[in-house]
Amino acid sequence: MATATHHRAGRLTTLAYIFLLLSQNIAALLLLPLIITSAILTLLWIGLPFVILTGTLLRTLANSQRRTLHQLHPKNPLPSAYRPIPPTGITRRGATIITDPATWKDLLWLISGPANITLISLPLIPLLHGTYQLLFSLGLTTHPLYGTYTPGPIHQLLTLAPATLLLTLGYLLLPPTTNLYLRFNRLLLAPSEKARLTARVAHLATSRANTIDTQAAEIRRIERDLHDGAQARLVALGMNLGMAEHIVEQDPTTARTMLAEARETTRHALTELRDLVRGIHPPVLVERGLHGAVHALALTHHLPITVTINLPGRPADPVESAAYFAIAELLTNTAKHAHATHAWVHINHGHNRLVITVTDNGTGQATPTPGSGLAGIHRRLDAFDGTMNITSPPGGPTIVTLEIPCALSSPKTLPSSETD
């Protein structure tokens, strides 16, 4: 289960990421000649298509580096802040890439490839050479001079000593060189404050437009449900009461029948109105908060669901509503598409963020296609500057993590618990 607490990667995990960083820097060096060539060709205009291609590749590679650095230090994410590339027009697209300050910062990172590789190599070389010496001393590998030579006890001891020293040196160099690499590359790849603010404004404008569209669609849905449901029943109710009023003296039996039908119509209309209100904001969410609402949802769901919640207070009402409906949509998708036999919901709060993890043991391969429920959840969270991360390999499991920035208000009255 995901939590809101982030930890640095361990040494073995860091070592794995170091190899990934090395491969990314090697790819950057291979891309550098292509970028230089495309820059020269732009003097003849024919290089603009190559600028678009190499600029896109550079953004992809730099973003890959940012994600790896974020994995090494999850507490400090490293966002990108590129100007959006226009969908059409070679000149406009090329000019956008060339004039984007983020592109020039990426180029600076690209040119720093040799320095990065040297920095990464400081712990890697003694670790790799020490591992080779250790394997040779144990007779598990060949030597370029001695071939399949099996060393004797004295030779093993003489080889084992420098191997141990090299491994120790590499082990000790790994944390400081990794920290230095992180600081240096964060300086190169972090967006400027102006670019960050520009990207923030663009994101808020997009999320605001999506929120307005979503609210308009929700209003249309409510109007349609009222028109086709409760309103139609109330119109029928009025007609029945009017007819009963006219015939009550001439045919009291028929009038009583019509009044009974009117009473039944009233009951159905009230049920539809309650369902409609529950779809807007469930009463249990108002009364018991997210804690009680999610537990109630799990108890009424036909799929076995384990719920664990640890909230020392309540989020704001809009955040609670967004979180509840996101969880409900995810569980609905699990039941419909994942062929799962069990699901888990975990909710906690930390670092001023509400963290929700929904996991199932289904078939996996969940993707937020346009118009899908997952895309709707993403739009809903965008209004709160929230994020959604999906891990869903073929064969499962599917793990969806939602994070919503928010503060908690009054202390909760319900203790942390677990529901199966």
N, C-alpha and C positions, 0 to 999 in steps of 0.2 A: 504494500500500500504506500502511496506517495504521501509525504508529509510536507509541511511548509518549512522544515529545517533543511538547509543545504550544507553539505560537507564537501571539502576538497577531496579529490580522488586519492586513493592510496598509491603506494609506490609502484606496485605491479600494474595497476590501472594507468598510472601516469606514464610508465614505460611503454605501454601499448599505444597511448596517445602520442608519445614522442615519435614513434615510428610513423604514425599517421601524419603528424606535422612535417616529418622529413619528406614523406612522399608528396605532400602538398607543395612544399618549397621546391622540390625537384621539378614538379609540374609547372610551377611558376617560372623557373629558369628556362624550361622548354618553350613556354609561351612568350618569353621576352623577345626573341628574334622575330616572331610573327608580329608583335606589336610595333617593333621598330620598323619593320618592312611596311606595315600598313600606314604608319605615320609618314614615311617617305612618299608613299604613293598618294597620300592625300594632297600633296603639292600638285599632282596631276588630276585631282578630283576622283580618278578611278579608284582611289584607295578608300573612299567612304564606305562602300559595302564591307570591306575588310575591317574598317574601324568598328562598324556595328557588330561584326562577328567576334572580333578579338575583345571588344569592350564587354560584350555579353559574357564571353568566356572568363574574362577577368573578374567580373562581378560574381559569377558563379564560384570561381576558385576562392575569391576573398571571403565570400559568405561561408564557404565550407571551412575556411580557417577560423572565422568568427565562431561558428558552431563548435568547433573542436576546442577553442580557447574557453568557451562557455562551459563545456563539459569538464574541463580541468578546474575551472573556478565558477561553479554554478551560482554563487551568491552575487556575482557581478556580470550580468548579461552584457553582450557586446552587440548592440543593434546596428543595422545598416540604415543609411539615410540617403538613398540615391534619388535623383530626380526621375520621375517616371518617363520611360522612353515612349514617344508618340507611336501609335500603331502604324501609321503610314508616313510616306515621304522620306526618301533616303537622306536628303540634305538635313531635314529637321531632326531625324533620328541621330545622324552622325554628329550634328552640332550639339545636341543635348548631351551626348556622351562626352564629347570633347570639353565642353564648358562646365561640366559638373565638377565641383571641387572634390567630391568623393572619388571621382575617377583618378584625379591626380594623387590623392592619398593612397589609393590602391597601387598606382604606378610606383610610388615611393616604397611601398611594401614589397613590390615585385623586384625592384632594384636591390633591395636589402636581402634578397635571397641568399647570396653567398655568406653574409654575416649570420643569418639565421641558421643556415646549415652548419656553419662552424660552431655556433653556440650549442646546437643540438648534439653535435658530434662529441663535445667534451665529455659527457657521461657515457655516450654510446660506445665509443672506441674502447675504453678500458673494460666496459662490461662485456662487449663482444669478444675482445681478445682474451680476457680472463676466462670467459666461458669456454673458448676454444682450448686454452691451455689446460683447463680443468679436465675437459673431455680427453685430451691427449694424454694427460698424466694417468688417467684411468684406463687408457687403452681403448677408448670408445670412438676414436677418430684417427684419421691418417695424418701424416706430416708431409709437407711438400718436399722435404729432403730425404726423410727416412721411409716414406711410403707407409706400409702397414706394420712398421716397427712397433714392437711391444716393449715399452720401457721397463727396466728393472726397478727394484724397490728404491735404490738410491736416486736413480734418475726421476722416478715418480715424485719423490720427496722434493728434489730440486726444482721440478716443474710445478709442483703443487704450491710451493711458497709464493712465487711471483703471481700465479693465478689468483691466489687468495688476496694478495695485495691489490691486484688490478680490479677484482670484483668489489673489494671494499672501497677503493677509490671511486669507482663508478657509482656505487651505492651512495656514497657521501656527496658526490657532485650532483646527483640527480635533482634534489630539491632546490638548491640555490640556482642552478642553471635554468631549471623550469620556471622559477619565479622571475628570473631576469628576462627570460624569453617572453613570459606573459606580460610583464610591464612594458617591454620594448615594443611588442607587436600590438598591444592595446593602444599605445601611443600612436602607432601608425594607422591602425584600422578603426579606431573610435571616431565617430562623426564629430564634426565641429558643432559648437553650440548653436550656430545659425542653422546648419543643416538639420540638426536634431529638432529645433523648433519648427522649421519648415515642414519636416516630415510629420511632426506631431499635429500641426495645423491641418495638413492634408488628411491625416488619419481621422481627426475629429470631424472634419467636413464630410468625409465618406461615411463614417459611422452615424453622423447626424442624419444624413440623407437616407441611409438604410433604416434608421430608427423611425423616421417619419413615414417611409414606405411601409414598414412593418405595422406601425400604428394605424395607418390608413387601411391596410388590408384587414387588420383586426376589427376596426370599426365597421367595415363592409360586411365582415363575417357576422358580427353581432346584429347588424341591421337585417341581414338575410335570415338569420335564425329567428329573430323576432317576427319578421314578416311572414315567414313560412310556418312558424310554430305558434308561439303564444298569441300573436296578433290575430292569426286566422281563427284560433279557438275562441278568442274573446269576441270576434265578430259573429261567429256562430252562436256564442252564448247570448249576445244581444238579440239576435234574430229569434232564438228559441224563447227568450223571455218575452219579447214583443208578441209573438204568436200566442204564447200561453196567456198573456194578459187579455187578448181579444176573445179567447174561447173559454176562459175559466168559468163563465156563467152558463154557457150553452153546453159545453162538454168538459165537465170537471175531471173526468177520468183521463182524457187525452192531455189535458193541461197538467195533471200531476205527473204523467209520463214525461212530458216535455220538461217539467221542472227537475225531474230526476236526471234527465239527460244533461240539463244545464249544470246541475251540481257535479256530475261526472266530468263535464267539459272544464269546469273550474278547477277540479283536482288535477287534471292533465296539464292545464295551463300553468298552475302553480309548480308542478313537477318540472316542466320545461324551463320555467323561469329560474328555479333553483339550480338546475343543471347548467344553465347559461351563466349564472352568477358564479357557480363553482368553477366553471372554466375560465372566468376572468380572474378570480382570486379565491381559492378554496377557503372555506370558513375555518378548517382545522389549522391552516397556515396562520390565520389571524389569532386564533385562540392559543395554539400550542407552539407556534413558531416552526422553524425549519426542522427542528429535532422531532417534534410530534408528527408533522406532516409527512416526512420521509418514512418514519416508522409505520404510519397508517397506510401509506402507499405500498410498502413492502408486505404488510399483512394482507392486503386485498389483492395483491398481484398473484397470478396463477403460477409464476415461476418462483422457486425458492430463492429468497434474497437475504443475504447477511448484511446487516447495517451496523456500522460502528461510527459513533459521532462523539466528538470532543470539542464542544464549543463553550467557552466561558462566558458567553453573552449572546445577544441577538444582532444580526446585521440589520441594516435599514430595510424597510418593507419592500422597496423595488428590487434590492439585491436578493432578499429571501424569495420573492416571487420568481425572479429570473433563474435562480439556482434550482428551485423546486420544479419548474416546468422543464428545465434542461435535464434534470435527473429523470423525470417522468418520460421525456422523449427518448432518452438513452435506453431506459428499461423497455420501452415499447419496441424500439428497434431490435433490442436483444431478443425479445420474445418472437418478433416477426421474422427476422432474417438470420439470426446467428445460430439457430438450432442449439442453443445452450441448455444445459440442465441446471445451472446455478449461476447466480450473479452476486457481486459484492459491491456495497456502497460504503465509502469511507469519507468522512467529512471532518476537517479540523481547521484551525485558524492559527496563523503565525506570520510575523513580519508584515502585519497589516494586509494580509491576503487570505481570503476564504479559499481553501483548497479542497476540491471534490474529486475523488477517484471512483470511477465506475468500471468494474472488471467483470468479464464473463468468460466461461470456458467453452465458447462456441467455435465456429469454423473460421473466424477471423476475416481478413480482407475488407474491413469497413473503411469506406472512403467517403468524404464529404462532397458528393457530386452536386452540381447546381440544382436547386429545387428540393433537395433531400432534407430529412429532418436534421442531419448533422450540420448542413449549411445554415439551416434556420437557427440552430443553437449558436453557431459562430456569430451570426448577425445579432442575436439577442445579447451575447456577451460583449460584443463590440461597443454597445451603448454604455457599458461600464468600464471600458478599457480592459476587459478581461481577455483571457487566452484559452485556447483549447488545443491540447496535444493528443494525438491518436497513435497508439502502437497496436497494430493489428496484422501480424504476419499470417500467411496461409496456414490454416490449421489451428489458429488461435494461440494464446488467448488474446482477447481484445481489451486494451487498457486505455481508457479515455480520462485524461486529467484536465479539470477545469480550474482556472485560477481567476478570482475576481478581487481586485483591490477594494478593501472596505475596512471600516472600523466596527467594533462590536459595542453595543450600548449596554442595556441593563443586564445584570447577571441572570443566567438561566436558572429556572427552578427545577428542571429535570436533570438527573445525573446522567453521565455517560453510560451507555448501555449497548447491548448487542441483541439483535433480533434475527432469528432464523426463519 
